[in-house]
């Protein structure tokens, strides 16, 4: 597919640049090519000139069921029609119903609280951990992403020059992705490599660690899965040293399975956070876990009580969307359909790249996937930085976009398959992939 006249897009881009700081809301959306999308439905994106794309970006992955999924949208509209409003006083039927559904879906959730975003949920998880342990230091993962707030705003994809060679046991410098982070905050945050239990214990022996916060699968630098025993080892180390183990399931939650990735791997963390797929694109985050930690949100002693507040927490429209999403995902046939679609795509991609004859590996966690252009699946960020062909990755994504398959043109960003993708979508995707590979 050839991109047509972009006059309307250029006009929108110019208008945004005049009034928006940075020209786009959320600067991680600032990419090249800079396409202005104005509509989406199911597995399709439509740009301002009417060009159509099969979407595997899914707005950074919340659309597990597809864009504007009718049962979810209908639930949101029915909530408005029924007079559900932002009451701002006392509890409501809908927040109670969502909490019950979440606790039933994820066995480790003894109690939950609802936020608007995953970043808010991870901020609350850190604060709860500090209150529970009376400690301040935290451990995060190199190559992980846990939100935008100060304690977690380290660079997701730093260079080898920034971080240096792999060290184990040991830790890495906190390389900020943002200005304005106090030095005292950085000192309390310890960055270790994924899949490196020795480094986790190295830090725990030296500092008063309140929590270990990690994605159970790294899904912001592609798909890096835990090696055998790693997640179990994290929980054991936290138990041994009196820290809280937090799984950031904002990306893995519900996409990997109804019970989250923890349900797939059989490991129970102390706290978990969810977002994205839980409401299929409507803004909603979740924090939950052990009751003895969660009850600090309403501790009798004000000195131990942890503040959670937010005018828009459990907004009725978003909550209705989440209820509809979780109910829909309770049907095992939904996950079976997605699994079948993924197999169709992954088998086809493997065959095409084998024919291409260049080094590659396809790494997948259920409906989330990434192609690495190297010899083996990475176990940590160093494997990617040392071996992945970044230039080929970007060229490949841009050739796909030219022909109507959309992966965000940033190296190592996750692709996402949805319930809305059809066999015809996959066949067309594979045809376009063949064309794109012949052009590189």
C-alpha positions as CSV (number, residue, x, y, z in Angstrom):
1,X,0.0,0.0,0.0
2,X,1.3,3.5,-0.9
3,X,0.6,6.3,1.5
4,X,-1.6,8.9,-0.4
5,X,-1.6,12.7,-0.1
6,X,-0.8,13.7,3.5
7,X,-2.1,17.2,3.4
8,X,-4.8,16.6,6.0
9,X,-2.3,14.9,8.3
10,X,0.2,17.7,7.9
11,X,-2.5,20.2,8.9
12,X,-3.3,18.2,12.0
13,X,0.4,17.8,12.9
14,X,1.0,21.6,12.5
15,X,-2.0,22.4,14.7
16,X,-0.8,20.0,17.4
17,X,2.7,21.4,17.3
18,X,1.3,24.9,17.9
19,X,-0.7,24.1,21.0
20,X,0.7,20.8,22.5
21,X,4.1,20.8,24.2
22,X,6.1,18.4,22.1
23,X,3.3,18.2,19.4
24,X,1.8,15.0,20.7
25,X,0.1,13.8,24.0
26,X,2.5,11.3,25.6
27,X,5.9,11.8,23.9
28,X,6.5,8.0,23.5
29,X,4.0,8.3,20.6
30,X,6.3,10.7,18.7
31,X,7.6,8.4,16.0
32,X,8.7,8.3,12.3
33,X,6.7,8.0,10.2
34,X,4.4,10.3,12.0
35,X,1.0,9.1,10.9
36,X,-2.2,10.7,12.1
37,X,-4.8,8.0,12.8
38,X,-8.4,9.2,13.3
39,X,-10.4,6.0,13.6
40,X,-10.0,2.3,14.7
41,X,-12.3,-0.7,14.6
42,X,-11.5,-4.3,15.5
43,X,-8.0,-5.1,14.1
44,X,-7.9,-2.0,11.8
45,X,-6.5,1.5,12.1
46,X,-7.5,4.3,9.7
47,X,-5.4,7.3,9.0
48,X,-6.5,10.9,8.2
49,X,-6.2,10.1,4.5
50,X,-8.3,7.0,4.7
51,X,-5.5,4.5,4.5
52,X,-6.1,1.2,6.3
53,X,-3.7,-0.8,8.5
54,X,-3.8,-4.1,10.2
55,X,-2.9,-3.1,13.7
56,X,-0.4,-5.0,15.9
57,X,0.6,-2.0,18.1
58,X,-2.8,-1.9,19.9
59,X,-2.0,1.5,21.5
60,X,0.9,-0.1,23.5
61,X,-1.2,-3.3,24.1
62,X,-4.5,-2.6,25.9
63,X,-6.7,-3.8,23.1
64,X,-6.8,-7.5,23.7
65,X,-10.3,-7.8,22.3
66,X,-9.8,-5.3,19.5
67,X,-10.5,-1.6,19.0
68,X,-14.0,-0.4,19.9
69,X,-15.1,-3.9,20.9
70,X,-18.9,-3.8,20.8
71,X,-19.8,-5.6,24.1
72,X,-17.3,-3.4,26.0
73,X,-18.5,-0.2,24.3
74,X,-22.1,-1.2,24.9
75,X,-21.5,-1.7,28.6
76,X,-19.9,1.8,28.9
77,X,-22.8,3.4,27.0
78,X,-25.4,1.5,29.1
79,X,-23.7,2.8,32.3
80,X,-24.3,6.4,31.1
81,X,-27.9,5.6,30.0
82,X,-28.6,4.0,33.5
83,X,-27.4,7.2,35.3
84,X,-24.2,5.8,36.6
85,X,-22.2,8.9,37.6
86,X,-19.1,9.9,39.5
87,X,-20.8,9.9,42.9
88,X,-17.7,10.8,44.9
89,X,-19.1,9.6,48.2
90,X,-19.3,6.0,49.5
91,X,-19.0,2.8,47.5
92,X,-21.0,1.8,44.4
93,X,-22.4,-1.4,43.0
94,X,-20.1,-1.2,40.0
95,X,-16.8,-0.8,41.9
96,X,-17.9,-3.6,44.2
97,X,-18.7,-5.9,41.3
98,X,-15.4,-5.2,39.6
99,X,-13.4,-5.9,42.7
100,X,-15.2,-9.2,43.2
101,X,-14.5,-10.2,39.6
102,X,-10.8,-9.4,39.9
103,X,-10.3,-11.3,43.1
104,X,-12.0,-14.3,41.5
105,X,-9.9,-14.1,38.4
106,X,-6.5,-13.7,40.1
107,X,-6.1,-15.9,43.2
108,X,-3.4,-13.8,44.8
109,X,-5.7,-10.8,45.0
110,X,-7.2,-11.0,48.5
111,X,-8.1,-7.3,48.3
112,X,-7.9,-4.7,45.5
113,X,-8.0,-1.0,44.9
114,X,-8.8,0.7,41.6
115,X,-6.8,3.5,40.0
116,X,-6.8,5.3,36.6
117,X,-3.5,4.1,35.3
118,X,-0.8,1.5,35.7
119,X,1.7,4.2,36.8
120,X,-0.6,5.2,39.7
121,X,-0.9,1.5,40.7
122,X,2.9,1.0,40.8
123,X,3.3,4.2,42.8
124,X,0.8,2.9,45.3
125,X,2.5,-0.5,45.4
126,X,5.9,1.1,46.3
127,X,4.3,3.3,49.0
128,X,2.5,0.3,50.5
129,X,5.7,-1.7,50.6
130,X,7.6,1.1,52.3
131,X,4.9,1.5,54.9
132,X,4.6,-2.3,55.4
133,X,8.4,-2.8,55.8
134,X,9.4,0.6,57.3
135,X,12.2,0.7,54.6
136,X,12.8,2.9,51.7
137,X,15.1,1.3,49.1
138,X,13.6,-0.6,46.1
139,X,14.9,-2.9,43.4
140,X,13.8,-2.6,39.8
141,X,14.8,-4.3,36.6
142,X,17.1,-3.2,33.8
143,X,15.0,-3.0,30.6
144,X,11.8,-2.9,32.6
145,X,9.1,-0.2,32.6
146,X,6.9,0.5,35.6
147,X,5.5,3.9,34.9
148,X,6.5,7.5,34.7
149,X,6.9,8.6,38.4
150,X,10.3,9.4,40.0
151,X,11.2,6.0,41.5
152,X,10.8,4.1,38.3
153,X,11.7,6.6,35.6
154,X,14.9,5.0,34.6
155,X,15.8,4.6,30.9
156,X,14.1,1.5,29.4
157,X,16.6,1.0,26.6
158,X,19.9,2.6,27.7
159,X,23.0,2.1,25.6
160,X,25.8,-0.2,26.5
161,X,27.9,2.9,26.9
162,X,25.5,4.1,29.6
163,X,25.3,0.8,31.6
164,X,28.6,-0.9,30.8
165,X,29.2,-4.6,30.6
166,X,27.0,-7.2,32.4
167,X,27.8,-7.5,36.1
168,X,26.7,-10.3,38.4
169,X,26.4,-10.0,41.2
170,X,26.0,-6.2,41.1
171,X,23.8,-3.3,40.1
172,X,23.7,-0.6,37.4
173,X,23.4,3.2,37.6
174,X,20.0,4.7,37.5
175,X,19.9,6.4,34.1
176,X,16.9,8.7,34.1
177,X,14.4,8.9,31.2
178,X,13.4,12.3,32.6
179,X,14.9,15.5,34.0
180,X,13.7,16.6,37.4
181,X,14.3,13.5,39.4
182,X,15.9,14.3,42.8
183,X,19.3,12.7,43.5
184,X,18.0,11.4,46.8
185,X,15.3,9.4,45.0
186,X,17.9,7.8,42.7
187,X,20.0,6.7,45.6
188,X,17.1,4.6,47.0
189,X,16.5,2.8,43.6
190,X,18.7,-0.2,42.7
191,X,18.7,-1.5,39.1
192,X,19.6,-5.1,38.4
193,X,19.4,-7.3,35.4
194,X,16.4,-9.5,34.7
195,X,16.9,-13.2,35.5
196,X,19.7,-12.4,37.9
197,X,18.8,-13.6,41.4
198,X,22.4,-13.2,42.6
199,X,22.3,-9.5,42.0
200,X,18.9,-9.2,43.8
201,X,20.4,-10.8,46.9
202,X,23.6,-8.7,46.5
203,X,21.5,-5.6,46.9
204,X,19.3,-7.0,49.7
205,X,22.4,-7.8,51.7
206,X,23.6,-4.2,51.5
207,X,20.5,-2.0,51.7
208,X,17.1,-1.9,53.5
209,X,15.0,-3.1,50.6
210,X,11.2,-2.5,50.8
211,X,10.3,-4.2,47.6
212,X,11.3,-5.8,44.4
213,X,9.2,-4.4,41.5
214,X,9.4,-6.3,38.2
215,X,7.4,-7.3,35.2
216,X,7.2,-11.1,35.3
217,X,8.0,-11.0,31.6
218,X,9.8,-8.0,30.3
219,X,7.5,-6.6,27.6
220,X,8.8,-3.1,27.0
221,X,12.0,-4.3,25.3
222,X,10.1,-6.9,23.3
223,X,9.5,-10.2,25.1
224,X,12.1,-11.5,27.6
225,X,10.7,-14.4,29.6
226,X,11.9,-15.6,33.0
227,X,14.3,-18.5,33.2
228,X,13.3,-21.5,35.2
229,X,13.2,-20.7,38.9
230,X,13.7,-17.0,38.6
231,X,10.3,-15.7,39.7
232,X,10.0,-18.4,42.4
233,X,13.5,-17.2,43.6
234,X,12.4,-13.6,43.8
235,X,9.5,-14.5,46.1
236,X,11.8,-16.6,48.3
237,X,14.4,-13.9,48.5
238,X,11.8,-11.3,49.5
239,X,10.4,-13.6,52.1
240,X,13.9,-14.3,53.5
241,X,14.9,-10.6,53.6
242,X,11.5,-9.2,54.6
243,X,10.8,-7.4,51.4
244,X,7.6,-7.2,49.3
245,X,7.6,-8.9,45.9
246,X,5.5,-6.9,43.4
247,X,4.6,-8.2,39.9
248,X,3.9,-5.5,37.5
249,X,1.3,-7.2,35.3
250,X,0.1,-4.0,33.5
251,X,1.2,-5.6,30.2
252,X,1.1,-9.3,31.0
253,X,-2.2,-9.3,33.0
254,X,-5.2,-10.8,31.2
255,X,-3.2,-10.9,27.9
256,X,-1.3,-13.9,29.2
257,X,-4.4,-15.5,30.7
258,X,-7.3,-14.6,33.0
259,X,-5.2,-15.1,36.1
260,X,-2.3,-13.0,34.8
261,X,1.2,-14.4,34.1
262,X,1.4,-15.5,37.7
263,X,-1.5,-17.9,36.9
264,X,0.5,-19.2,33.9
265,X,3.8,-19.7,35.9
266,X,2.2,-20.7,39.2
267,X,4.1,-18.1,41.3
268,X,2.3,-16.0,43.8
269,X,3.7,-12.5,44.5
270,X,2.8,-10.4,47.6
271,X,1.3,-7.5,45.5
272,X,0.3,-7.2,41.9
273,X,-0.6,-4.3,39.6
274,X,-2.7,-4.5,36.4
275,X,-3.9,-2.2,33.7
276,X,-4.2,-2.0,29.9
277,X,-6.1,-5.1,28.9
278,X,-8.2,-5.2,32.0
279,X,-10.7,-2.6,30.5
280,X,-9.8,-3.1,26.8
281,X,-8.6,0.4,26.2
282,X,-10.5,2.3,28.8
283,X,-8.3,3.9,31.5
284,X,-8.2,1.8,34.6
285,X,-5.5,0.3,36.8
286,X,-5.6,-2.2,39.6
287,X,-3.4,-2.8,42.7
288,X,-4.1,-5.9,44.8
289,X,-2.6,-8.7,46.9
290,X,-2.2,-9.9,50.4
291,X,-4.8,-8.5,52.8
292,X,-2.2,-7.7,55.5
293,X,-0.5,-5.3,53.2
294,X,-3.6,-3.9,51.4
295,X,-5.4,-3.2,54.7
296,X,-2.8,-0.4,55.3
297,X,-4.9,1.7,53.0
298,X,-7.4,1.9,55.9
299,X,-5.2,1.2,58.9
300,X,-6.7,2.2,62.3
301,X,-3.4,3.9,63.2
302,X,-3.1,7.1,61.2
303,X,0.7,6.8,61.4
304,X,0.5,3.5,59.5
305,X,-2.2,4.5,57.1
306,X,-1.3,4.8,53.4
307,X,-3.1,7.4,51.4
308,X,-5.0,6.3,48.3
309,X,-7.2,9.0,46.7
310,X,-8.3,10.1,43.2
311,X,-11.4,11.9,42.0
312,X,-11.7,9.6,39.0
313,X,-10.8,6.3,40.6
314,X,-13.3,3.6,39.5
315,X,-15.0,6.1,37.1
316,X,-18.3,4.4,36.2
317,X,-17.7,4.3,32.5
318,X,-14.3,2.8,32.8
319,X,-15.4,0.4,35.5
320,X,-18.3,-0.7,33.4
321,X,-15.9,-1.4,30.5
322,X,-13.6,-3.4,32.9
323,X,-16.6,-5.5,34.2
324,X,-17.6,-6.3,30.6
325,X,-14.0,-7.2,29.6
326,X,-13.3,-9.5,32.6
327,X,-16.7,-11.2,32.1
328,X,-16.0,-11.8,28.4
329,X,-12.6,-13.2,29.2
330,X,-14.1,-15.7,31.6
331,X,-15.1,-17.7,28.5
332,X,-12.2,-20.1,27.7
333,X,-13.1,-20.1,24.1
334,X,-11.9,-16.4,23.8
335,X,-8.4,-17.4,24.8
336,X,-8.5,-20.5,22.5
337,X,-9.4,-18.3,19.5
338,X,-6.6,-15.9,20.3
339,X,-4.2,-18.8,20.7
340,X,-5.2,-20.3,17.4
341,X,-4.7,-16.9,15.7
342,X,-1.3,-16.5,17.3
343,X,-0.2,-19.9,16.1
344,X,-1.2,-19.0,12.5
345,X,0.8,-15.8,12.7
346,X,3.9,-17.2,14.5
347,X,4.2,-20.3,12.3
348,X,4.0,-18.1,9.2
349,X,6.5,-15.5,10.4
350,X,8.9,-18.3,11.4
351,X,8.7,-19.8,7.9
352,X,9.2,-16.4,6.1
353,X,12.2,-15.5,8.1
354,X,13.7,-18.9,7.7
355,X,13.3,-18.4,3.9
356,X,14.9,-15.0,4.3
357,X,18.0,-16.7,5.7
358,X,19.0,-14.2,8.3
359,X,19.4,-14.7,12.0
360,X,16.1,-14.2,13.9
361,X,14.1,-15.5,16.9
362,X,10.5,-15.0,17.6
363,X,9.8,-14.6,21.3
364,X,6.2,-14.7,22.5
365,X,4.2,-14.6,25.6
366,X,0.7,-15.7,24.5
367,X,-0.6,-12.9,22.3
368,X,2.4,-10.6,22.8
369,X,5.4,-11.2,20.5
370,X,8.6,-9.7,19.2
371,X,11.0,-10.6,16.5
372,X,14.7,-10.3,17.5
373,X,17.3,-10.2,14.7
374,X,20.0,-12.3,16.4
375,X,20.9,-15.9,17.1
376,X,19.1,-16.6,20.4
377,X,16.2,-15.4,22.5
378,X,17.5,-12.8,25.0
379,X,17.6,-13.4,28.8
380,X,18.3,-9.8,29.7
381,X,18.8,-6.4,28.2
382,X,22.5,-7.0,27.6
383,X,21.6,-9.8,25.2
384,X,19.5,-7.4,23.1
385,X,22.1,-4.5,23.2
386,X,24.9,-6.8,22.2
387,X,23.3,-8.9,19.5
388,X,20.0,-7.4,18.1
389,X,20.2,-5.7,14.7
390,X,18.4,-2.5,15.5
391,X,18.8,-1.0,12.0
392,X,17.2,-4.0,10.4
393,X,14.3,-3.9,13.0
394,X,13.4,-0.3,12.1
395,X,13.7,-0.9,8.4
396,X,11.5,-3.9,8.7
397,X,8.8,-2.1,10.6
398,X,8.8,0.8,8.2
399,X,8.4,-1.5,5.2
400,X,5.4,-3.1,6.8
401,X,3.8,0.3,7.6
402,X,4.2,1.3,3.9
403,X,2.2,-1.7,2.9
404,X,-0.5,-1.5,5.6
405,X,0.6,-3.5,8.6
406,X,1.2,-1.3,11.6
407,X,3.9,-2.0,14.2
408,X,5.1,1.1,16.0
409,X,8.4,2.1,14.3
410,X,10.5,1.7,17.5
411,X,12.9,-1.2,17.8
412,X,12.0,-4.1,20.0
413,X,8.5,-2.9,20.8
414,X,5.9,-5.7,21.4
415,X,3.5,-6.8,18.8
416,X,0.0,-7.7,20.0
417,X,-2.5,-10.1,18.6
418,X,-6.2,-9.5,19.5
419,X,-9.4,-11.4,19.6
420,X,-10.5,-9.3,16.6
421,X,-7.8,-10.5,14.3
422,X,-9.1,-12.9,11.7
423,X,-7.5,-15.7,9.6
424,X,-7.8,-13.3,6.7
425,X,-5.9,-10.6,8.6
426,X,-3.1,-13.1,9.3
427,X,-2.9,-14.3,5.7
428,X,-2.7,-10.7,4.5
429,X,-0.1,-9.9,7.2
430,X,2.1,-12.7,6.0
431,X,1.7,-11.7,2.3
432,X,2.8,-8.1,3.2
433,X,5.6,-9.5,5.4
434,X,7.0,-11.4,2.4
435,X,6.8,-8.2,0.3
436,X,8.5,-6.2,3.0
437,X,11.3,-8.7,3.5
438,X,12.0,-8.7,-0.3
439,X,12.4,-4.9,-0.1
440,X,15.0,-4.8,2.6
